[in-house]
Amino acid sequence: MKLYAEDGYTYELDGENILVNDWPVLPGERHPHNLRLWLIGNEFGPVVALWACNEQEAFDTMLDHNYEQFLVDEKDVEDDPDGDKYTYLGNASEPCNLDYSWIKHVRLEKDRDFELCMKFAVARAMCLDNLGE
């Protein structure tokens, strides 16, 4: 599926990697917690798209949904005495290396993204976790 980032770039992502986690409302409507669709990736391209209030919550949600591309081995953490080399994410505060990560806000438009919004609505109604099920 095509996702249009706010910076003007277009990304392709499989439906199984687009989470329905907190899909709020249709484009143009407001959510009290300012939920937005975020696209997270690494040097190889996009990894996952999900709903969150901000960048920090997006990275936490990514890890909590078992996207572990940025996890660091425990042995490497022991080699970091200051503890400032890694970022601790998710409910379990697991160490992650975000050196090659990126995050972008996906802008949804009613006309262009109608089909994607309908897929979110159907997936939410069927209690699915992602758009690929």
Stockholm file with secondary structure:
# STOCKHOLM 1.0

chainA/1-133         MKLYAEDGYTYELDGENILVNDWPVLPGERHPHNLRLWLIGNEFGPVVALWACNEQEAFDTMLDHNYEQFLVDEKDVEDDPDGDKYTYLGNASEPCNLDYSWIKHVRLEKDRDFELCMKFAVARAMCLDNLGE
#=GR chainA/1-133 SS CEEEBTTSCEEECCGGGBBCTTCCCCTTCCCTTCCEEEEEEETTEEEEEEEESSHHHHHHHHHHTTCCTTBCCHHHHHTCTTSCSSEEETTTTEEECCTTCEEEEECCCTTTTHHHHHHHHHHHHTTCSBTTC
#=GC SS_cons         CEEEBTTSCEEECCGGGBBCTTCCCCTTCCCTTCCEEEEEEETTEEEEEEEESSHHHHHHHHHHTTCCTTBCCHHHHHTCTTSCSSEEETTTTEEECCTTCEEEEECCCTTTTHHHHHHHHHHHHTTCSBTTC
//
